[in-house]
Amino acid sequence: MKIIILHGWGQNSESWAHFTHKLGRDAFTIDMPGFGKEPLVKNDWSIPEYARWVTKKISKYKDIILIGHSFGGRVAVEIAARKPKCLHKLILSGAPCLYRPTFSTRVKIKIFKLLKIFIPTKYRKLFYSDDLKKAGKLEKIFRQVVRYDQTKQLQTIKVPTLLIWGENDQQVPTYIAQEMKQLI
């Protein structure tokens, strides 16, 4: 049995090296394209493209326990929804699989869309979230990933799934995990 870890946004396999080492020699983390040592394939990918890429990488293994953290959890959900025969169990941690922007976020988006025609391009980044500012060359991908809703995919998952969440998670509140639990 292999334990494969899919890292979060802005992370890579090195971020998980200590944890992977604790799990033993059958555990490893994959750098996804654009992160760590894996070069970016295209700058217009979203979750489905990352899932296809990871599925090709892991298809040679059997009985996989797939662990996905945050962005890696989104990719893991997409893989699990496709029901690959190699997947044995799924563990998700802080995975923002549901696009449920808060009221204040929706208001900010609307205001920015209205005002952006008046804001010169070079000043628009001043209004970006911290995560979007840090995205750099992955900005286009980040925008697609954030808005990608996986409600339908969660409903098709048949593999045993464990959700791990922090009650004080500011990025992905526990109500997201609770809704995901109901959908799976």
Rosetta blueprint (number, residue, H / E / L):
1 M L
2 K E
3 I E
4 I E
5 I E
6 L E
7 H L
8 G L
9 W L
10 G L
11 Q L
12 N L
13 S H
14 E H
15 S H
16 W H
17 A H
18 H H
19 F H
20 T H
21 H H
22 K H
23 L H
24 G L
25 R L
26 D L
27 A E
28 F E
29 T E
30 I E
31 D L
32 M L
33 P L
34 G L
35 F L
36 G L
37 K L
38 E L
39 P L
40 L L
41 V L
42 K L
43 N L
44 D L
45 W L
46 S L
47 I H
48 P H
49 E H
50 Y H
51 A H
52 R H
53 W H
54 V H
55 T H
56 K H
57 K H
58 I H
59 S L
60 K L
61 Y L
62 K L
63 D L
64 I E
65 I E
66 L E
67 I E
68 G E
69 H E
70 S L
71 F H
72 G H
73 G H
74 R H
75 V H
76 A H
77 V H
78 E H
79 I H
80 A H
81 A H
82 R L
83 K L
84 P L
85 K L
86 C L
87 L E
88 H E
89 K E
90 L E
91 I E
92 L E
93 S E
94 G L
95 A L
96 P L
97 C L
98 L L
99 Y L
100 R L
101 P L
102 T L
103 F H
104 S H
105 T H
106 R H
107 V H
108 K H
109 I H
110 K H
111 I H
112 F H
113 K H
114 L H
115 L H
116 K L
117 I L
118 F L
119 I L
120 P L
121 T H
122 K H
123 Y H
124 R H
125 K H
126 L H
127 F H
128 Y L
129 S L
130 D H
131 D H
132 L H
133 K H
134 K H
135 A L
136 G H
137 K H
138 L H
139 E H
140 K H
141 I H
142 F H
143 R H
144 Q H
145 V H
146 V H
147 R H
148 Y L
149 D L
150 Q L
151 T H
152 K H
153 Q H
154 L H
155 Q H
156 T L
157 I L
158 K L
159 V L
160 P L
161 T E
162 L E
163 L E
164 I E
165 W L
166 G L
167 E L
168 N L
169 D L
170 Q L
171 Q L
172 V L
173 P L
174 T H
175 Y H
176 I H
177 A H
178 Q H
179 E H
180 M H
181 K H
182 Q H
183 L H
184 I L
